[in-house]
Amino acid sequence: MKLNQATDYAFRIILYFSTLPEGTKVSGTELSQSQHIPKRFLLKIMRNLIAAGIIKSYRGVEGGFALQRASSEITLFDIIAAVEGEPELLRCLPNMENCTRNCAGMCAVYDVFREIQQELIQQLQRIDFESLEKQEHMTDRRV
């Protein structure tokens, strides 16, 4: 599994918001500049995060973006699912009809990867952005 650039940027965006006081609005231009993300790409990512209920958008002169939920309620899994869809290690895991062997889940490889995928999802769901922000803050102090 390889996460795409949009997901990496989305992690950065949410981590950045996690460092701000709750409810802080940030303009697209400020986000683009502070996180070194091309503005058009940023807006595409923001649409995914808005649709997933992670970010809210405000229109107008005083508009911008803000977190829709507390950073403690947003996980790595939420971001991956919003930008890329749920993680899928094998194409037959979510849909057995994709199995080219027609073995209906009776494959040893399927069983192993189903377990690995479940563990991966559980790990991603345990890591929230409040914890990551605290870790980031500790890392900044060491530098």
C-alpha angles and dihedrals in degrees: 000000000000122000117222128237092259090060092049089052091047090054089052092048095051093043089052092051089049090063092056128081112271113276095020112153119217126190121236090243092054091047092048093050099040094047097037093237121144106251097233091051090046092054091051090052092046091055089058092047091048092050089051092052094245098111130031125208128219122200130213138039092317091041131122139117134299137172113275092204135029114276088242088064096051118083136188087251091057091055095046092048091048095050105030107012124249115328113267119188095180126022092229094058098081094034125025090200086076091066110112091198093056089223096140096222096316093116121112090219091053092052094050095046093044089058093044091049092050091051091047092052092048091051092048090049091053096057112081129183095244088062092044091051091053090049090048090051090053091048091052091055092054094054 
